[in-house]
Amino acid sequence: MPQADSFYLHDIPLEQAWQRFDQALESAGMNGVLGSEEVELDEGLIGRVTAAPVWALTSSPNYHSAAMDGFALRSETIHNAMPTAPVILAVGEQAAYVDTGDPLPVWANCVVPIENVEPLNLNGAPAANARKPEQIRLRAALPPWSHVRPMGEDIVATQLILPSGHVLRPVDLGAAAASGHKALRIAKKPAVAIFPTGSELVALGSEVRHGDIIESNSLVLAGQVHSWGGIPHRFPIIPDDLAKIRSQVLAAAEDHDLILLNAGSSAGAEDFSAQVIAELGQVLVHGVAVRPGHPVILGMLRRSDGKMIPIIGVPGYPVSAALTGEIFVEPLLARWTGRSPARPIEIEAAITRKITSPAGDDDYIRVVVGRVGERLLAAPLARGAGVITSLVRADGLTVLPRGTQGVEAGAKIRVRLYRAPELEQTIFCIGSHDVTLDLLAQALATKSRRLVSANAGSQGGLVALRRKEAHLAGAHLLDPASGKYNLAAVRQYLAGVGVNIYGWVGREQGLMVARGNPKGIKGLTDLARTDVIFINRQRGAGTRVLLDYQLEKSGITPTQVNGYDLEEFTHLAVAAAVASGRADCGLGIPAAAQALGLDFIPLFHEHYDLIIPIEFAAGPLLAPLFEIMHNETFKRDVAALPGYDISRMGTLIAETAT
């Protein structure tokens, strides 16, 4: 019997193989991110993975800027301008020319586009230079802040720009730079050594003789490692020589995080991989119940410093090698770089012909997918482990689990699509804005979910649920009649739709004012003062509903509030308006005031809840959300924000039937 046979183990289920591998990686301290480094934004970060959340250091823009070429002025100076009664302003005293992107003069609050201006000399004749007239004539009024990009329109300081575990794209670098970052904390790239072995192999470009095989697996494996965030090092072909394989693998282990030893993983007389691993460390698994790829070896090597690192004996057949990369290498590199492992989109299709499968193995079958009429079909491709072109042509894979001996033609199967986007991991949240949603987005990112939130106000969120445009909505709609939050609004906007109302946070609402409160604002009654400019929330926002209710109780009409019609869509945007001097105060939450360095005058306490349709509440997409609701670490993070009460978080407040 060949010596290698003594190291050949029986096939074990994939789950059991991973369990053994996980335990060994945990013992070696290699079951998480391997390390991080600070990297400048201009040093090739595309495709790298963030090792820490990226929070905005500054607002963008950080000043009020012109959105058009034209003349900056005070809107009040032209409020009576009409085609038949134009207004003439002196340039320099009452108006100033600005190009797009220029800072607005501190005294100006709008920009008139240059095409709407009649440039004049002092004698009233048309000016030769439209950008340098002595005076301008205007025939239409403009409301305040027209054609102006207000401070914080794009980014508000302290907001979450990128979560940790995010794979960087070019636009991400622009957002990080715009928010004040010069460098980012990035996960280190794992170094992976790839050794092709076999006396029958010849290098690329060699003359191919009878019995020769062009070595290509290392190219595929290196490409996979590179695309998954590692640094691949391809070593020259090693012939079937036990001593040479052992010495080169041992040397590479000193400065690599993972070894991929390709070929020689079976039980033939010249298959030395298992023996090499056993002599240099420990064989954990030799033989996994998957096809193609069942001779795979999982092991650990001991370096000269005593540290253990993983090694994978990769089968030599091309399809087996590529699938071993997908099954074992990709998840491992995902852990080491802190990103989520690849989770291809799955679709249901009907198989075009009968296929058989070995009962004891998970069978990976390559398929092409197409639509014929109303039917989605999957056609199996050639199944040989050496047919690499089947992977090139394949639209995806279907896996027949062990115990399944095949499927009949026309049977429905699940297909894992290649190059899958993240759509199936995306949670849409439409409704009221709250800064805790940024913390939630970060927490969900660690659980392979992406939270996309749109700030449409509480009422807008309920309407989106009714239209089936969102998975959940944040709301804090006060019912003046009962003094309770959200239930009346849910019954009004979601009649006939089964939803659950979950408690999220209790929070303070109050007036955000400039540091030191220079206007001496004490409460809502001060909003009626002529010297106080207020910034409001949009119609349908819970904060606006609360304001209207409290103004009515105080006997103040909206027309008495200077700035009642000035609107923003988030608490942070309101805070930015106050911080920039655009307004003297705005109703919001203390966390937003703290983020922008404002003072806060507490006035009210409210309930902010999550409204989730029953059909989504029971599904797997939102399962991580419910885990986070009851996670004590997450709750502590929320409680650490000013003005929040987490006592109701995760509590089912009410359930409405369809």
C-alpha positions in Angstrom: 0.0 0.0 0.0 1.5 3.5 -0.9 2.7 5.5 2.1 0.2 8.3 1.4 -2.7 5.9 2.0 -2.1 6.1 5.8 -3.0 9.8 5.7 -6.2 9.4 3.6 -9.3 9.8 5.7 -12.9 9.1 4.9 -15.1 11.8 3.4 -16.9 13.8 6.1 -19.9 16.3 5.7 -19.0 19.8 4.7 -20.4 21.2 8.0 -18.3 18.9 10.0 -15.2 19.8 8.0 -15.7 23.5 8.6 -16.3 22.8 12.3 -12.9 21.1 12.7 -11.3 23.9 10.7 -12.9 26.6 12.8 -11.7 25.1 16.0 -8.2 25.0 14.8 -8.3 28.5 13.5 -9.8 29.7 16.8 -7.0 28.0 18.7 -4.4 29.7 16.5 -6.0 33.1 16.9 -6.8 33.2 13.1 -10.6 33.2 13.1 -11.1 36.9 12.7 -9.6 40.0 11.1 -5.8 39.5 11.0 -4.9 43.2 11.5 -5.5 46.6 10.2 -3.4 49.5 8.9 -3.9 53.2 8.2 -3.8 53.8 4.5 -3.9 57.1 2.6 -6.9 57.6 0.3 -4.7 57.9 -2.8 -2.8 54.7 -2.2 -4.9 52.2 -4.2 -7.8 51.5 -1.8 -10.3 50.3 -4.3 -11.4 46.8 -3.3 -9.9 47.1 0.2 -12.1 46.6 3.2 -12.7 49.1 6.0 -11.6 47.9 9.4 -13.5 50.6 11.3 -16.6 52.7 10.7 -16.0 55.9 8.8 -17.7 58.9 10.5 -17.8 62.3 8.9 -15.3 64.7 10.4 -16.7 67.8 8.7 -19.8 68.8 6.8 -20.0 69.1 3.1 -20.2 71.8 2.0 -19.0 73.4 5.1 -20.3 76.8 4.1 -23.3 78.2 2.2 -22.3 78.1 -1.5 -23.7 79.4 -4.7 -25.5 76.7 -6.8 -25.6 78.9 -9.9 -23.5 81.6 -11.6 -25.3 84.8 -10.8 -25.6 87.5 -8.2 -25.9 87.0 -4.4 -28.3 89.2 -2.6 -30.9 89.4 0.2 -34.2 88.0 -1.0 -36.0 90.7 1.0 -34.6 93.4 -1.3 -36.5 92.0 -4.3 -39.7 90.6 -2.7 -41.8 93.2 -4.6 -40.0 92.7 -8.0 -42.4 92.1 -10.9 -42.1 92.2 -14.7 -43.9 95.5 -14.7 -42.2 96.8 -11.6 -38.6 95.8 -11.6 -36.2 96.4 -8.8 -32.7 97.9 -9.3 -29.9 97.0 -6.9 -26.4 98.5 -6.6 -23.6 95.9 -7.2 -21.2 95.9 -4.3 -23.7 97.3 -1.8 -26.8 95.2 -2.4 -25.5 92.4 -4.7 -22.3 90.6 -5.5 -21.4 88.4 -8.4 -20.6 84.7 -7.6 -19.6 81.7 -9.6 -21.1 78.3 -8.9 -19.4 76.9 -5.7 -18.3 80.3 -4.4 -19.1 81.1 -0.7 -22.1 83.2 -0.2 -21.4 86.6 1.3 -22.4 86.5 5.0 -25.2 89.1 4.4 -26.7 87.2 1.4 -29.4 84.5 1.4 -30.1 83.7 -2.2 -28.6 83.7 -5.7 -30.3 85.1 -8.9 -29.1 83.2 -12.0 -27.1 85.5 -14.3 -29.6 84.8 -17.1 -32.4 86.4 -15.0 -30.4 89.6 -14.4 -30.3 92.7 -16.5 -26.8 94.2 -16.1 -26.7 98.0 -16.2 -24.4 101.0 -16.0 -25.1 103.8 -13.5 -26.8 105.7 -16.3 -29.2 102.8 -16.8 -27.7 101.6 -20.1 -26.9 97.9 -20.6 -23.5 97.0 -19.2 -20.9 95.6 -21.6 -19.7 93.0 -19.0 -22.6 91.1 -17.6 -20.5 89.9 -14.6 -19.2 93.4 -13.7 -22.1 95.8 -14.0 -22.5 98.8 -11.7 -26.1 97.8 -11.0 -28.6 95.1 -11.9 -32.3 95.1 -12.7 -34.5 92.2 -11.5 -38.1 91.5 -12.6 -39.0 88.6 -10.3 -38.9 87.8 -6.6 -37.1 84.8 -5.1 -37.6 83.1 -1.8 -34.7 82.9 0.7 -32.0 80.3 0.0 -32.9 79.9 -3.7 -30.0 78.5 -5.8 -27.9 78.0 -2.7 -26.2 74.8 -1.5 -26.7 75.1 2.3 -24.0 74.0 4.7 -24.3 70.2 5.2 -26.5 69.6 2.1 -24.4 66.5 1.2 -22.7 65.5 4.5 -23.3 66.5 8.0 -20.5 66.1 10.5 -20.6 62.9 12.6 -22.9 61.0 10.3 -21.9 57.4 9.2 -20.2 57.5 5.8 -19.1 53.9 5.6 -19.6 50.9 7.9 -16.7 48.6 8.9 -16.5 45.6 6.6 -17.3 47.7 3.5 -15.5 46.9 0.3 -14.3 50.3 -1.0 -15.4 51.7 -4.4 -14.1 54.9 -6.1 -17.2 56.9 -5.0 -16.5 55.8 -1.4 -13.1 57.4 -1.5 -14.7 60.7 -2.7 -17.2 60.6 0.2 -14.5 59.9 2.7 -12.4 62.7 1.4 -15.4 65.1 1.3 -16.1 64.3 5.0 -12.6 65.3 6.1 -10.6 62.1 6.0 -7.1 61.8 4.5 -6.6 58.1 5.4 -8.8 55.2 6.5 -8.3 52.2 8.8 -8.2 49.2 6.5 -8.0 45.5 7.1 -4.7 44.0 6.1 -4.5 41.8 3.1 -3.8 38.2 3.9 -0.7 36.8 2.1 -1.5 33.5 0.4 1.2 31.1 -1.0 0.1 29.0 -4.0 2.2 25.9 -4.8 1.4 23.9 -8.0 2.8 20.4 -7.8 3.1 17.6 -10.3 5.8 16.2 -12.5 3.3 16.3 -15.5 2.9 20.0 -15.3 4.6 22.5 -17.5 4.7 26.3 -17.2 2.8 28.8 -19.4 4.5 29.2 -22.8 6.3 25.8 -22.7 6.3 23.4 -25.6 3.6 20.9 -24.8 4.5 17.2 -25.3 2.4 14.1 -25.0 1.6 13.7 -21.3 2.2 17.3 -20.4 -0.4 19.5 -18.8 -0.2 23.3 -18.9 -0.3 24.5 -15.3 -3.3 26.8 -15.0 -4.8 26.2 -11.6 -2.5 28.6 -9.8 -3.7 31.3 -12.1 -7.3 30.6 -11.2 -6.5 30.4 -7.5 -4.4 33.5 -7.5 -7.2 35.4 -9.3 -9.7 34.2 -6.8 -7.4 35.2 -3.9 -6.9 38.7 -5.4 -10.6 39.2 -6.1 -11.4 38.2 -2.5 -9.0 40.6 -0.9 -5.8 38.6 -0.4 -2.3 38.9 -1.8 -1.5 35.8 -3.9 2.1 34.6 -4.4 2.4 32.0 -7.2 5.4 29.8 -6.7 7.1 27.7 -9.5 5.9 24.2 -10.2 7.3 21.6 -7.8 7.7 18.1 -9.2 6.3 15.1 -7.3 9.2 15.0 -4.7 8.3 14.8 -1.1 11.4 16.5 0.2 11.2 19.5 -2.2 7.5 20.0 -1.5 8.1 19.9 2.3 11.0 22.3 2.3 9.3 24.9 0.1 6.1 24.8 2.0 7.9 25.1 5.3 9.8 28.2 4.0 6.7 29.9 2.7 4.9 29.3 6.0 7.2 31.8 7.7 5.8 34.9 5.9 2.4 33.8 4.6 -1.0 33.5 6.3 -2.4 30.7 4.2 -0.8 27.9 2.0 -2.7 26.5 -1.0 -1.0 23.2 -2.0 -2.4 22.3 -5.3 -2.7 18.7 -6.5 -1.3 15.6 -4.8 -4.3 15.6 -2.4 -5.6 12.1 -3.4 -4.3 8.7 -2.4 -1.9 7.8 -5.2 1.7 6.8 -4.8 2.8 10.3 -5.8 0.2 12.2 -3.9 2.3 13.7 -1.1 0.2 16.6 0.2 -1.3 14.8 3.2 2.0 13.5 4.2 3.7 16.9 4.0 1.0 18.5 6.1 1.2 15.7 8.7 4.9 16.0 9.0 4.8 19.8 9.3 1.8 20.1 11.4 -1.6 18.4 11.6 -4.1 17.0 9.1 -7.6 18.0 10.3 -9.7 16.8 7.4 -8.8 14.6 4.3 -11.8 14.1 2.2 -15.0 16.2 2.2 -18.4 14.9 1.0 -18.7 17.3 -1.9 -18.4 16.7 -5.7 -16.4 17.9 -7.4 -13.6 18.4 -4.9 -14.0 15.6 -2.4 -10.2 14.9 -1.9 -9.6 18.3 -0.3 -7.3 18.5 2.7 -7.6 20.9 5.6 -4.7 21.2 8.0 -2.5 23.5 10.1 1.3 24.1 9.8 3.7 25.0 12.6 6.1 27.9 11.9 9.5 28.3 13.5 8.0 30.8 16.0 5.5 28.2 17.1 2.5 29.9 15.4 0.1 27.7 13.5 -1.2 28.7 10.1 -3.8 27.0 7.9 -3.0 25.0 4.8 -5.4 23.7 2.3 -4.6 20.7 0.0 -6.5 21.7 -3.2 -7.5 18.9 -5.6 -5.8 19.0 -9.0 -8.8 18.9 -11.3 -9.6 22.5 -12.5 -13.2 22.5 -11.5 -12.4 20.9 -8.1 -9.7 23.5 -7.5 -12.0 26.4 -8.4 -14.8 25.1 -6.2 -12.5 24.5 -3.3 -11.6 28.1 -3.6 -15.2 29.2 -3.4 -16.1 26.8 -0.6 -13.1 27.2 1.7 -10.8 30.0 0.6 -13.4 32.8 0.0 -15.1 32.5 3.5 -11.7 32.4 5.2 -10.4 35.5 3.4 -13.8 37.2 4.2 -13.2 36.6 7.9 -9.6 37.8 7.8 -10.6 41.1 6.0 -13.7 41.7 8.0 -16.2 41.7 5.2 -19.3 39.5 4.7 -18.7 36.2 2.9 -20.1 36.0 -0.6 -23.8 35.0 -0.6 -25.0 34.6 -4.2 -28.6 35.4 -5.1 -30.7 32.2 -5.4 -33.5 31.8 -7.8 -35.9 29.0 -8.5 -35.9 27.3 -11.9 -37.0 24.1 -13.5 -34.3 21.6 -14.5 -34.4 20.8 -18.2 -33.3 17.1 -17.9 -33.0 14.4 -15.4 -29.7 14.3 -13.4 -28.4 11.7 -11.0 -26.2 12.4 -8.0 -24.1 10.3 -5.6 -26.2 9.8 -2.4 -23.3 10.5 0.0 -22.1 13.8 -1.3 -23.2 17.4 -1.7 -23.3 17.6 -5.5 -22.4 20.9 -7.1 -23.8 21.1 -10.6 -23.1 23.9 -13.1 -26.1 25.2 -15.0 -27.1 27.9 -17.5 -30.3 29.7 -16.9 -32.8 31.1 -19.4 -36.4 32.1 -19.7 -38.8 30.4 -22.2 -42.1 32.1 -22.2 -43.1 32.3 -18.6 -40.9 29.5 -17.4 -37.4 30.0 -15.9 -35.3 27.0 -16.9 -31.9 25.7 -15.8 -29.9 23.5 -18.2 -27.0 21.3 -16.6 -23.6 21.6 -18.2 -20.8 19.0 -18.4 -20.1 17.7 -15.0 -16.5 16.5 -15.2 -14.1 17.8 -12.6 -11.7 18.7 -15.3 -14.1 20.6 -17.5 -13.1 24.2 -16.6 -15.1 25.6 -19.5 -18.3 24.6 -17.6 -17.4 27.2 -15.0 -16.8 29.8 -17.7 -20.2 29.2 -19.3 -22.1 28.6 -16.1 -24.7 31.2 -14.9 -24.6 29.5 -11.5 -24.6 26.4 -9.4 -27.3 24.1 -8.0 -26.4 22.0 -5.0 -28.1 18.6 -4.5 -27.5 17.8 -0.8 -26.2 14.4 0.2 -29.0 11.9 0.5 -30.5 13.1 -2.8 -29.9 10.7 -5.6 -31.0 13.0 -8.4 -33.9 15.0 -9.7 -36.3 14.4 -12.5 -36.7 16.7 -15.5 -39.0 19.6 -14.8 -38.3 19.5 -11.0 -37.8 22.9 -9.3 -34.3 23.5 -8.1 -32.5 26.4 -6.4 -29.7 28.1 -8.5 -26.9 30.1 -6.9 -26.1 32.8 -9.3 -22.6 34.0 -9.9 -21.7 37.7 -9.7 -24.7 38.3 -7.4 -25.4 41.9 -6.3 -26.5 42.6 -2.7 -30.2 43.1 -3.4 -31.3 40.1 -1.4 -29.4 41.4 1.7 -30.8 44.9 1.5 -33.4 46.2 4.0 -35.3 49.3 3.0 -36.4 51.6 5.8 -38.5 54.6 4.9 -39.9 57.0 7.4 -38.8 59.3 10.2 -35.1 60.1 10.6 -33.3 59.1 13.8 -29.5 59.0 14.4 -29.8 55.5 15.9 -30.5 54.3 12.4 -26.8 54.9 11.7 -25.8 52.7 14.6 -28.3 50.1 13.3 -26.8 50.2 9.8 -23.4 49.5 11.3 -24.7 46.6 13.4 -26.5 45.1 10.4 -23.4 45.4 8.3 -21.7 42.9 10.6 -24.5 40.5 9.9 -24.4 40.6 6.1 -27.3 43.0 5.8 -27.4 46.5 4.3 -29.8 49.1 5.7 -30.9 51.6 3.2 -32.9 54.4 4.9 -34.9 57.2 3.2 -36.0 60.1 5.3 -39.6 60.7 4.1 -41.1 61.5 7.5 -43.3 59.3 9.7 -46.4 59.6 7.5 -44.3 59.0 4.3 -43.0 55.8 5.9 -46.5 54.5 6.5 -47.5 55.3 3.0 -44.5 53.4 1.7 -45.5 50.4 3.7 -49.0 50.5 2.2 -47.5 50.6 -1.3 -45.1 47.7 -0.4 -42.1 49.9 -1.1 -40.3 49.2 2.2 -39.6 46.5 4.8 -40.1 48.8 7.8 -40.7 52.4 8.7 -39.6 54.5 11.7 -42.5 56.7 13.1 -43.3 58.9 16.1 -46.7 60.2 15.2 -48.6 61.6 18.2 -52.4 61.2 18.4 -53.6 64.3 20.2 -56.8 62.7 21.2 -55.3 59.7 23.1 -51.8 61.1 23.8 -50.4 57.8 22.4 -47.9 57.4 19.5 -48.3 55.7 16.1 -51.3 53.3 16.7 -53.9 55.7 15.4 -51.8 56.7 12.4 -51.1 53.0 11.6 -54.9 52.3 11.7 -55.5 55.3 9.4 -52.7 54.7 6.8 -52.4 50.9 6.9 -56.0 49.8 7.3 -56.2 46.2 6.1 -52.4 45.7 6.2 -51.1 43.4 8.9 -48.3 45.1 10.8 -46.4 44.9 14.1 -45.4 47.9 16.0 -42.1 47.4 17.9 -40.8 49.8 20.5 -37.5 51.3 19.5 -36.5 54.3 21.6 -37.9 56.9 23.8 -36.3 60.3 23.1 -36.3 63.9 24.0 -37.4 66.6 21.6 -36.5 70.2 22.2 -35.0 73.3 20.7 -31.5 73.3 19.3 -29.8 76.7 19.6 -26.4 78.1 19.0 -23.8 77.6 21.7 -24.4 80.0 24.5 -28.0 80.6 23.3 -27.3 84.2 22.2 -31.0 84.9 21.5 -32.0 83.8 25.0 -34.5 81.3 23.7 -36.4 79.4 26.5 -39.3 77.6 24.8 -41.9 77.5 22.0 -43.3 80.9 22.9 -40.1 82.5 21.8 -40.8 81.3 18.2 -43.3 84.1 17.9 -40.6 86.7 18.4 -39.8 88.7 15.3 -36.0 88.4 15.9 -36.0 84.6 16.1 -35.6 82.6 12.8 -36.9 79.0 13.1 -36.0 76.0 10.8 -38.8 73.5 10.5 -39.1 69.8 9.4 -41.0 68.7 6.2 -44.7 68.1 6.1 -45.5 64.6 7.4 -42.5 64.4 9.7 -43.4 63.3 13.2 -41.5 66.3 14.6 -43.6 68.7 12.5 -46.8 67.0 13.8 -45.5 67.4 17.3 -44.6 71.1 16.7 -48.1 71.9 15.3 -49.8 70.2 18.2 -47.7 72.1 20.8 -48.0 75.4 18.9 -51.8 75.1 18.9 -51.7 74.3 22.7 -49.6 77.5 23.2 -52.0 79.6 21.1 -49.3 80.3 18.4 -50.2 80.2 14.7 -47.7 79.1 12.0 -47.8 82.5 10.5 -46.4 84.0 13.7 -43.3 81.7 13.4 -40.5 83.4 11.3 -39.2 80.5 9.2 -42.1 78.0 9.7 -42.0 77.3 5.9 -38.2 76.7 5.9 -37.9 72.9 5.8 -35.3 70.2 6.3 -35.6 66.4 6.2 -33.5 65.2 9.1 -32.5 66.3 12.6 -28.9 66.6 11.6 -29.9 68.9 8.7 -31.9 71.1 11.1 -28.9 71.2 13.5 -26.6 72.2 10.5 -28.9 75.1 9.7 -28.7 76.4 13.2 -24.9 75.8 13.4 -24.3 77.7 10.2 -26.4 80.7 11.3 -29.1 80.1 8.8 -31.6 79.8 11.6 -31.6 80.6 15.3 -33.3 77.4 16.4 -35.0 74.3 15.3 -37.0 71.4 17.0 -35.0 68.2 17.2 -33.2 65.7 19.3 -30.2 66.2 21.7 -27.9 63.8 19.8 -28.1 66.0 16.7 -27.5 69.1 18.8 -24.4 67.4 20.4 -23.1 66.3 17.0 -23.0 69.9 15.8 -21.9 71.5 19.0 -25.2 73.2 19.8 -27.0 73.8 23.0 -30.2 71.9 23.7 -33.4 73.0 25.5 -35.4 69.9 26.4 -39.2 70.3 26.0 -41.0 67.0 25.2 -40.5 63.2 25.5 -41.8 60.9 22.7 -41.9 57.3 21.5 -40.1 56.4 18.3 -41.2 53.0 17.0 -40.5 50.6 14.1 -43.5 49.6 12.0 -43.0 46.2 10.3 -45.4 44.3 8.1 -46.1 40.9 9.5 -45.0 39.2 6.2 -41.5 40.7 6.7 -41.3 40.4 10.4 -41.3 36.6 10.1 -38.8 36.4 7.2 -35.1 35.7 7.3 -34.1 39.1 5.9 -35.1 40.9 9.1 -33.9 38.2 11.5 -30.6 40.0 12.2 -32.6 43.2 13.0 -34.5 41.4 15.7 -31.3 39.9 17.1 -29.9 43.4 17.3 -33.0 44.7 19.1 -32.2 42.4 22.0 -28.4 42.7 21.9 -27.2 44.3 25.1 -24.0 45.8 23.5 -26.1 47.6 20.9 -28.5 48.8 23.5 -25.7 50.3 25.6 -24.4 52.1 22.5 -27.8 53.6 21.9 -28.2 54.5 25.6 -24.9 56.3 25.5 -26.3 58.8 23.1 -27.9 61.8 24.9 -31.6 61.9 25.4 -32.5 58.3 24.6 -34.4 55.7 26.6 -34.1 52.0 25.5 -36.5 50.4 27.9 -39.0 49.7 25.1 -36.5 48.5 22.5 -37.7 45.2 20.9 -41.0 45.2 22.7 -44.1 44.3 20.6 -46.3 47.3 21.3 -49.3 46.3 19.0 -50.3 44.0 16.2 -52.8 44.9 13.6 -54.6 42.2 11.6 -55.2 42.2 7.9 
